[in-house]
């Protein structure tokens, strides 16, 4: 829900409040919650200086990848959480929603630029996903997270070309007890703190009804699913290296019908601790997703969707698993 105040003194002012319901059952493998999530609550002031947003909305790093993903209207990677949307963890990490102050430069040409000071988050790690995992968290947050984006779009010889770049960095300290535990461990973190950083880029090309897109990211302590969460660090506090990408092609058949196919993966590297403990704490090396989708817009407010997805996960100890899913559903827009 958005409300807009009358323009005053050259300033345009608006506020936005959104509610995101989870449609999943609570009695599932991970027993998630069928809840109502207040993800966005912010106000924005725009003028000759650009715009200033204050409040809670989608964080900057990873935004372009997720909003460009056709899988947002389907099951995607079949990840078991409150919602099953998109290829989170299989081509990009989840940007998540957070409190922030974001300045966007005035649009004076084909280039758009923004920078945001965001609410920092704990940088969380664990040795593996197994029941015997060792968890570690850098939870002392003395400074904000900083992030920014730059984008441009142009028509080149009949092709609509778009480029977007994003960055993010944040520091977090360990508590005294966790710091001592890390330092005493073999291959442990002796610094007392960790720094997460990430770079991401997206390239899109479209002509007629055909659109092709590539998006990728790289960084440290990003995690494979959620930014800075779950497996960003190893069991003794060292940052893991993360990267991922996906490529997507969609085609508008006309009459409201579209088809699309995408493929992508997310990967992480072992630290010295991970390698030394692989026999008991094997880490997932690669997650890949192949997705095919067809959707039909009955009108501007109603969309029907059918999707097929094939997921493959591979561990560093050569173990692997696969899953397939076929889904159908619909969306109502207003």
C-alpha positions, 0 to 999 in steps of 0.5 A: 500500500502506497500513499503520496503527499501533495508536492510541496516546495519542489519535493515529492513525498510518499510512503509504502507499507507492504504485507507478504503472506506465506502460503506454506504449511507449517508441518513440513520438513523444516517446519517453517512458519505460515506467517505474515511478513511486514517486509517493507515500511519506508518513506521517500522524498524526491527532488532536484537532489535525487531521492532519499529513502528511509526505512525498511526495503530490499537491500541493495546487493543482489537486488537486480539478480532477484528481480530479474529472475523469472522463477520468482513466479514459480517454485524455483529451486524447491528450497524449503522455507516460508516461500518457494520463489526463485533460484535463491542459492542457485545463482544468487544470494538472497538480498533480504529486506532491511532498514536503511538510508538510501540516496539515489542520484538524480537521473540526468542521463543514461546512468543511474547511481545509488548508495545506501547505509544499511542495518548490519547483520550478524555474519554467521557460519557453520562447518556443514549442514549435518547434525554434527556441525559447529556453528560460529557467529560474529555478532558484535556490530559496530558499523553499518553495512555499505552498499551501492549500485550503478546501472545504465540502459541504451539502444544499440543497433535495435538492441535494448542493452542494460548493465547493472553493477552492485557492491556491498561490504560489512565488518563484524567482530567476534565476542571475547569467548568466540574469539578465544575459541577461534584462535585456539583452534587449528586453522582458526581465525586469529583476527577477532573479526570478519569482513564480508564483501561482494561484487555483482553484475547483470547484463541484459539484451532484448529485441522484439519478444526475445530477452537474454540475461546473465547475472553473476556475483563473487565475494567473501562471507556472503553465504550460499543462500542468505547474505552473511547468514548460515554458511558464510564462515567455517567452523572456526570463523574464517570467511569462505569464498562465494560465487555464482551466476545464472543465464536466462532467456525468455520469449513473448509468443504474443497473446499474453503467453511467454516461455522461458528457460534458465540455468545457474549455480552457486559455489563456495570454496573450502577453507583450510579448516574445511579441507582438514575436516572433510571426512566429518564435515563435508561442505556443499561445493556446487548447487545447480538449477535448470528451470523451464517455465511457461506463463500466460497473462489472462489480463493485467491482473491475472497470471497462470504459471507452469514450471519444471525445475531440476536441482543438483547439489554436489559435496566436496566428498563427491556425494550428490543429490538430485530433485525434480519438481513440476508446479502450477499456480497463479498470481493476482496483481492489483 
